[in-house]
Amino acid sequence: MAMWIERLSGNQRLINELFYFHNPNMHFYYYGKTGVRLLLERAGFELIGSQLLESFDWNHIYRRAGTTFTKLLFRAAGPLLAVSRFTRAENLVVIARG
């Protein structure tokens, strides 16, 4: 949604406030369970379990915003985004044994 707003407005401020794009340690690729399992097996580990988690706490994402307008916007929109399944649990957490 922030990328859509950026394209419409031509301004990256919202993306920088919410997603920390200025941080050089951000993830640009997300790997799936199969790829992580294969990587772990090649390194001598066994995948014990995995779980998918949401990227954001949409109900409280307004706390990341730096301006009054974006705080108000996400305080109103956050709960709607939370129930919409907008992000589809994209963080993979794995437990492995080596």
C-alpha positions, 0 to 999 in steps of 0.5 A: 500500500505504501508503494502504491501511495509513493507511485501516486504521490511521487514521495518516498516519505511514507515508505521511509517512515514505515518500512525503514528503507534507509536501513541497509540491513533490510530483507530484499528476498524472502525464502520459502520453507523448501529452500530453507530446508534444502539449505539447512540439509546441505549444511548438515542440519535437520528441519524440525519445525516451521511457522509463518508469522505476519510482518507487521502488527497492523493494529499498532503500525501507526506507532512507526509513523513520524507525522501526525497525518500518517499516525492518524491514517494508520491508526484508522486503517491498521485494524482494517488491514489486520483483518484483510489478510493483506500480508499473508504471513510472510515471515518464515521461522524455522527450528533446526537441529544439527 
